[in-house]
Amino acid sequence: MNRLYYGDNLDVLRRHVDDESVDLIYLDPPFNSNANYNVLFAERDGAQAASQIKAFEDTWRWDEGAARAFEEVVEAGGRVSQAMQAFRTFMGDTDMLAYLAMMAPRLVELRRVLKPTGSLYLHCDPTASHYLKLVLDAVFGPQQFRNEVIWKRTTAHSSAKKFAPVHDVILYYAHSDKPTWNSPRTGYEDAYLDKYYKFDDGDGRLYWRADLCAAGVRHGKSGEPWRGIDPGAKGMHWKFGVDTLDKLDAEGRIYWPPKGTMPQYKRYREELMGLAVSDLWDDIDRINPVGAERLGYPTQKPEALLTRIIEASSNEGDVVLDPFCGCGTAIAAAQKLKRQWVGIDITHLAITLIRSRLTDTFEGKASYRVVGEPVSQPDAEALAASDPYQFQWWALGLVGARPVEQKKGADKGIDGRIYFHEGPGETKQIVLSVKAGKLHAPYVRDLRGVVDREKAVIGVLLCLDEPTKAMRTEAASAGFYTSPWASIPGFRSSPSKTY
């Protein structure tokens, strides 16, 4: 079931994902949140050249593509059409409207593929969260709104003429009135436990003395007098029926104070289920800049964040979908939690990162299928001609290499790296260069210099066409890399060419 799609998620959803086939959707769509707010509302010329959405550009522009998307949504009719028309009246042909026009049909498709027991979590920031909520209200119905989760993603910092922005917004919607829900909980702080759960029965178990009564008079079993105590006389009622109170007392679960005050219920520390998670998440830190989890992807979210969402709104074996899967945090979390998954992204950079992440994390044991990548020489040539950088990222993914540059240009002769080990604590690297155009022997000589500069043990040139005779000669003159294991008796492996 696990599938990784390369392509526009709107097209992939319409062509490949069935109705009511997904249990949980998480999406973190790109948005130019760092742009000046006034710029996002500046009027745009609809005839300007369309700009294809790329990784890291994080922008949506009002252009011909956005105008067509808007018209498609409006012509479909219904509440979403009405909402989009209202947005255009309010904000005009702006980049913000372009963003909403691109998001609306995707959200419609996402609701279509969601099971009746399914849920959707949309991760965004306060710049557009209020607009997206209105679109989601139109798509799902306002009655299916569950939460606006506030995730404190960073600590306070100075900001010009405003309060420091430190949080993201996660909008949680359900498909119906009966979504899958496993209430997430966190542990209590030691200071809280030590303050309240400090009484000991003598058997080492610590407990807290909780009230047995609650406010309000009741006329059923919870309102009857018990052991000579009438809770109704004090305007209260028992939290348990009198039959249950007898049972609890027989089990030693009732604390009787020495001086005739109200009895109390013994709540033992070991029975605590944990503290229910609220809609303010300040216990999940952003990824440490030098942490092992960091992959160098600008919008990467911590795995703990996705783990909480997936555990709360799905069960083992359920299907999790991320239509803007980026570096694959939702996919990796779903795989670890024994969920099935579907990931979609429009860049080969993301697909390559995810494949590398799955290989590294699960040691090649994660089973999945990639759909939409080139499968023939003409396909690869077409990709190289239309977008050399997409070709570069795709080629690196074929050999399990991780891209080293996030921005175009200035790659210093390195397009990807592969790290490996041949002994305890001994890390070695392979540097890779990708060429899609006409080949020349100097490419190999340049790579030799990069290998020396980076202190790599192997250099690899990935090329679309067959290497020339001069290139092969240059590569042969560079020598070979021989593994230290080659000296071990019984080791049978030919040395690898360096370039």
C-alpha positions in Angstrom: 0.0 0.0 0.0 2.8 2.4 0.8 3.3 4.7 -2.2 5.4 7.7 -2.9 4.2 9.9 -5.8 6.2 12.4 -7.8 3.9 15.1 -9.3 1.4 17.8 -8.7 -0.7 16.5 -5.7 -4.0 17.7 -7.3 -3.4 15.6 -10.4 -2.2 12.6 -8.3 -5.2 12.8 -5.9 -7.6 12.8 -8.8 -5.9 10.0 -10.8 -4.6 7.7 -8.1 -6.3 8.0 -4.8 -9.7 6.4 -4.3 -12.7 7.8 -2.5 -12.8 7.3 1.2 -9.5 5.4 1.2 -7.5 7.4 3.7 -7.8 7.5 7.5 -5.6 10.6 8.3 -4.3 13.5 6.3 -1.5 15.8 7.4 -0.4 18.7 5.2 2.1 21.5 5.6 1.7 23.4 2.3 4.3 26.0 1.3 3.5 29.6 1.9 5.5 32.8 1.7 5.0 33.7 5.4 8.2 35.8 5.4 6.9 38.2 2.8 5.6 41.7 3.8 1.9 41.3 4.6 1.1 44.3 2.3 3.0 42.6 -0.6 0.8 39.6 -0.3 -2.2 41.8 -0.9 -0.7 43.8 -3.8 -2.8 43.6 -7.0 -1.2 41.4 -9.7 -1.5 41.4 -13.4 -3.1 38.1 -14.3 -1.3 37.9 -17.6 2.2 37.7 -16.0 4.2 34.6 -16.6 3.1 31.6 -14.6 5.7 30.4 -12.1 6.0 26.7 -11.3 6.0 25.9 -7.6 9.5 24.6 -6.5 10.9 23.4 -3.2 12.1 26.2 -1.0 10.7 29.0 -3.1 7.7 28.9 -0.9 5.6 31.3 -2.9 2.2 31.4 -4.7 1.7 34.1 -7.3 -1.4 35.5 -8.9 -0.9 34.7 -12.6 -2.7 32.9 -15.4 -2.4 29.5 -13.6 -3.9 30.9 -10.4 -6.7 32.7 -12.3 -7.6 29.4 -14.0 -7.6 27.6 -10.7 -9.9 30.2 -9.2 -12.3 30.0 -12.2 -12.4 26.2 -11.8 -13.3 26.4 -8.1 -16.0 29.0 -8.7 -17.6 27.2 -11.6 -17.9 24.0 -9.5 -20.5 25.8 -7.3 -21.4 25.2 -3.7 -20.0 26.7 -0.5 -16.4 26.6 -1.6 -17.4 28.7 -4.7 -19.2 31.2 -2.6 -16.3 31.5 -0.2 -13.8 32.1 -3.0 -16.0 34.7 -4.6 -16.2 36.5 -1.3 -12.4 36.4 -0.9 -11.9 38.0 -4.4 -14.4 40.7 -3.5 -12.5 41.4 -0.3 -8.8 41.0 -1.3 -8.7 41.4 -5.1 -6.3 39.5 -7.5 -3.5 39.2 -5.0 -0.9 36.6 -4.1 -3.0 35.7 -1.1 -6.0 34.9 -3.3 -3.7 32.9 -5.5 -2.7 30.8 -2.5 -6.3 30.2 -1.5 -7.3 29.4 -5.2 -4.6 26.8 -5.3 -5.4 25.3 -1.9 -9.2 25.1 -2.3 -9.4 22.4 -5.0 -6.8 20.4 -3.1 -8.8 20.5 0.1 -11.9 19.4 -1.8 -10.0 16.4 -3.1 -8.6 15.6 0.3 -12.0 15.5 1.8 -13.1 13.2 -1.0 -10.4 10.6 -0.2 -10.9 10.8 3.5 -12.9 8.0 5.2 -16.0 8.9 7.3 -13.9 8.2 10.4 -11.0 10.2 9.1 -9.4 13.5 10.2 -7.3 16.3 8.5 -4.6 18.4 10.1 -3.5 21.5 8.1 -0.3 23.0 9.4 0.2 26.7 8.6 1.1 30.0 10.3 -1.0 33.0 11.5 -0.5 34.9 8.2 -3.0 32.7 6.4 -4.6 30.5 9.1 -7.8 32.5 9.4 -8.4 32.4 5.6 -7.6 28.7 5.4 -10.1 28.1 8.3 -12.9 29.7 6.2 -12.0 27.5 3.2 -12.0 24.4 5.4 -15.3 25.5 6.9 -16.7 25.6 3.3 -15.2 22.2 2.4 -15.9 20.2 5.6 -18.7 22.2 7.1 -18.1 24.5 10.2 -19.5 21.8 12.5 -16.6 19.5 11.7 -14.0 21.9 13.1 -12.4 20.3 16.1 -9.4 22.4 17.2 -7.1 25.2 16.4 -3.9 23.8 17.8 -1.1 26.3 18.7 2.4 24.8 18.5 5.0 26.9 20.1 7.9 26.3 17.7 10.5 28.6 19.1 11.4 30.8 22.1 10.7 34.5 22.3 12.8 36.9 20.3 12.8 40.5 19.5 10.6 41.7 16.6 10.2 45.1 15.1 7.1 47.0 16.4 5.2 43.8 17.3 5.1 40.9 19.7 7.6 38.2 18.7 5.9 35.5 16.5 6.7 32.1 18.1 4.0 29.8 17.0 2.4 27.8 14.2 -1.2 26.9 13.8 -2.6 23.4 13.1 -6.2 23.3 12.0 -7.9 20.0 12.9 -11.1 18.9 11.1 -13.0 15.7 11.1 -14.9 14.2 8.1 -17.9 13.3 10.3 -19.1 13.3 13.8 -17.3 10.1 14.7 -13.6 10.5 13.9 -11.0 8.1 15.1 -9.7 9.5 18.4 -7.1 8.2 20.9 -6.7 10.9 23.5 -3.0 11.8 23.7 -1.5 12.2 27.2 1.7 13.5 28.7 3.4 12.7 31.9 3.0 14.8 35.1 5.9 17.0 36.3 7.7 15.6 39.4 7.0 18.8 41.3 3.3 18.3 40.9 3.4 14.6 41.9 5.6 15.4 44.9 3.2 18.1 46.1 -0.1 16.2 45.8 0.7 12.5 45.7 2.5 12.4 49.0 0.3 10.2 51.3 1.4 6.6 52.0 -0.8 3.8 53.2 2.2 2.0 54.5 2.6 -0.3 51.5 4.8 2.2 49.6 2.0 3.3 47.3 1.5 7.1 47.3 -1.9 8.7 46.8 -3.8 11.9 46.7 -6.9 12.6 48.7 -9.5 13.6 46.2 -13.0 15.0 46.9 -15.8 12.4 46.9 -18.5 15.1 46.4 -19.3 17.5 43.6 -21.5 20.6 43.5 -25.2 20.3 42.9 -28.1 18.2 44.4 -29.0 14.9 42.8 -32.0 12.6 43.5 -30.6 9.3 42.3 -28.1 7.0 44.1 -25.4 9.7 44.0 -27.7 11.9 46.1 -28.6 9.4 48.9 -27.1 9.7 52.4 -24.2 7.3 53.0 -22.7 6.4 56.4 -24.7 9.1 58.1 -23.6 11.8 55.7 -26.2 13.6 53.5 -24.5 15.4 50.7 -27.7 17.1 49.6 -27.8 19.1 52.9 -24.6 20.8 51.7 -25.9 21.4 48.2 -23.7 18.6 46.8 -23.9 14.9 45.6 -21.5 11.9 45.6 -19.3 11.4 42.6 -20.1 7.7 42.9 -23.4 5.9 43.7 -23.7 4.6 47.3 -23.2 1.0 46.1 -19.9 1.9 44.6 -18.9 3.8 47.7 -19.5 0.7 49.8 -17.2 -1.2 47.4 -14.5 1.4 47.5 -14.6 1.5 51.3 -14.2 -2.3 51.5 -11.1 -2.0 49.3 -9.6 0.6 51.5 -10.0 3.3 48.9 -11.8 5.8 51.2 -9.8 8.0 53.6 -11.7 8.8 56.8 -10.3 11.8 58.5 -9.8 11.5 62.3 -12.2 14.4 63.0 -15.6 14.0 61.4 -15.0 15.9 58.2 -16.0 14.6 54.7 -14.3 11.3 53.7 -12.0 11.5 50.6 -11.1 9.2 47.7 -7.6 7.7 47.5 -6.3 8.2 44.0 -3.0 6.4 43.6 -0.1 7.8 41.7 0.5 4.5 39.8 -3.1 4.7 38.4 -2.6 8.0 36.7 -3.3 7.9 32.9 -1.3 11.0 32.3 -2.3 14.6 31.6 -4.6 15.1 28.7 -3.0 17.1 25.9 -4.6 20.6 25.4 -4.7 22.6 22.2 -1.6 24.5 23.3 1.5 22.4 22.5 4.6 23.9 24.1 6.2 20.6 25.0 7.6 19.7 21.5 10.7 21.6 20.7 11.8 22.6 17.2 14.6 20.5 15.7 18.0 21.3 17.1 20.1 23.0 14.4 22.8 20.4 15.0 20.5 17.5 16.0 20.7 14.1 14.5 17.1 14.4 13.2 17.8 17.5 11.1 18.1 16.8 7.3 18.7 20.4 6.2 15.2 20.8 4.7 14.0 24.3 5.5 10.4 23.4 6.5 11.3 20.2 8.3 9.1 19.5 11.4 10.0 17.5 14.4 9.0 13.8 14.3 7.5 14.1 17.8 4.9 16.5 16.4 3.8 14.1 13.7 3.9 11.2 16.1 1.4 12.9 18.4 -1.0 13.6 15.5 -0.8 10.2 14.0 -1.3 8.4 17.4 -4.2 10.6 18.2 -6.2 10.2 15.0 -5.3 6.8 13.6 -4.7 3.2 14.6 -2.1 0.6 13.5 -2.7 -0.4 9.9 -4.6 2.8 9.0 -3.5 4.9 6.0 -1.8 8.3 6.5 -1.6 10.7 3.6 0.8 13.7 3.3 0.2 15.6 -0.1 3.1 18.0 0.5 5.5 15.5 2.0 8.7 17.5 1.7 11.5 15.6 3.5 9.0 12.9 4.7 8.6 13.4 8.4 5.0 12.3 8.4 5.9 9.3 6.3 8.8 8.3 8.6 6.6 8.7 11.7 3.8 6.6 10.0 6.2 3.9 9.1 7.5 3.7 12.7 4.0 3.6 14.1 3.0 0.7 11.8 0.6 2.7 9.6 0.4 2.5 5.9 1.2 5.8 4.0 0.9 7.8 0.8 3.3 10.7 0.1 3.1 13.2 -2.7 5.6 15.9 -3.7 6.3 17.9 -6.8 10.1 17.8 -6.6 12.5 15.0 -7.1 14.6 16.6 -4.3 11.9 15.7 -1.8 11.5 12.2 -3.3 15.2 11.6 -3.1 15.4 12.9 0.5 12.5 10.6 1.5 14.0 7.5 -0.1 17.3 8.2 1.6 15.6 8.8 4.9 13.6 5.6 4.7 16.8 3.6 3.8 18.8 5.1 6.6 16.1 4.9 9.3 14.7 1.4 8.5 17.8 -0.1 7.0 16.2 -0.9 3.7 13.2 -2.7 5.3 10.6 -0.1 4.5 8.5 -1.5 1.6 7.0 1.1 -0.8 6.5 1.9 -4.5 7.6 5.1 -6.2 5.1 6.4 -8.9 5.8 9.1 -11.5 9.6 8.9 -11.9 11.3 8.4 -15.2 11.3 4.7 -16.2 13.0 4.9 -19.6 15.8 6.7 -21.4 13.3 9.1 -23.2 11.6 9.8 -19.9 15.0 10.8 -18.3 16.0 12.9 -21.3 12.7 14.7 -21.2 13.2 15.5 -17.5 16.7 16.7 -18.0 15.6 19.0 -20.8 12.7 20.5 -18.9 14.4 20.9 -15.5 18.1 19.9 -15.0 17.8 20.3 -11.3 14.9 17.9 -11.1 17.0 15.4 -13.2 19.9 15.9 -10.8 17.8 15.1 -7.7 16.2 12.1 -9.4 19.6 10.7 -10.5 21.0 11.0 -7.0 18.0 9.1 -5.7 18.7 6.2 -7.9 22.0 5.5 -6.1 20.7 6.4 -2.6 22.7 9.6 -2.4 21.6 12.6 -0.5 21.6 16.0 -2.2 24.0 18.5 -0.6 22.7 21.8 -1.9 19.3 23.2 -1.1 19.6 26.2 -3.4 20.4 26.3 -7.1 23.9 27.1 -8.2 27.3 27.4 -6.3 27.5 23.6 -5.6 31.3 23.6 -5.6 31.4 20.5 -7.8 29.3 18.4 -5.4 25.7 17.4 -6.1 25.4 14.6 -3.6 27.2 12.5 -0.9 27.0 9.0 0.3 28.6 8.1 3.7 29.6 4.6 4.6 31.6 2.8 7.3 34.3 0.1 7.1 35.2 -0.1 10.8 34.1 1.1 14.2 34.0 4.9 14.2 35.5 5.2 10.7 33.2 7.2 8.4 34.1 7.6 4.8 32.4 9.5 2.0 31.6 9.3 -1.7 31.1 12.5 -3.5 28.8 12.6 -6.6 28.5 14.9 -9.6 25.5 14.8 -12.0 25.7 15.8 -15.7 22.8 15.7 -18.0 24.2 17.5 -21.1 27.1 16.9 -23.4 30.0 15.2 -21.7 33.7 16.3 -21.6 36.8 14.8 -20.1 37.5 17.8 -17.9 34.4 16.8 -15.9 36.4 13.8 -14.6 39.5 15.9 -13.9 37.4 18.4 -12.0 35.9 15.6 -9.9 39.3 14.3 -9.0 40.1 17.8 -7.5 36.8 17.7 -5.6 37.7 14.3 -4.1 41.0 15.5 -2.9 39.6 18.7 -1.5 36.8 17.0 0.4 39.1 14.1 1.5 36.6 11.6 0.0 37.6 8.1 -0.9 35.5 7.7 -4.0 34.1 10.1 -6.7 31.2 9.2 -8.9 30.1 11.0 -12.1 26.4 10.3 -12.9 25.6 11.1 -16.5 22.7 10.6 -18.9 24.8 9.6 -21.9 27.6 7.1 -22.2 30.9 8.5 -21.0 33.4 9.2 -23.8 36.6 7.3 -24.4 38.6 10.2 -23.1 36.6 10.3 -19.9 37.2 6.6 -19.3 40.9 7.1 -19.8 40.9 9.9 -17.4 39.0 7.9 -14.8 41.4 4.9 -15.2 44.4 7.1 -14.6 42.9 8.3 -11.2 43.4 4.9 -9.7 41.3 2.6 -7.6 39.8 2.4 -4.2 40.5 -0.8 -2.4 38.6 -1.7 0.8 40.6 -2.6 3.8 38.5 -5.7 4.0 40.2 -7.0 0.8 43.1 -8.2 2.8 40.9 -10.6 4.9 41.1 -14.2 3.7 38.0 -15.2 1.9 37.0 -11.7 0.9 36.0 -11.7 -2.7 35.3 -8.3 -4.1 36.8 -6.4 -7.0 38.2 -2.9 -6.2 35.9 -0.1 -7.3 37.0 2.5 -9.8 37.5 5.9 -8.1 35.7 7.9 -10.8 
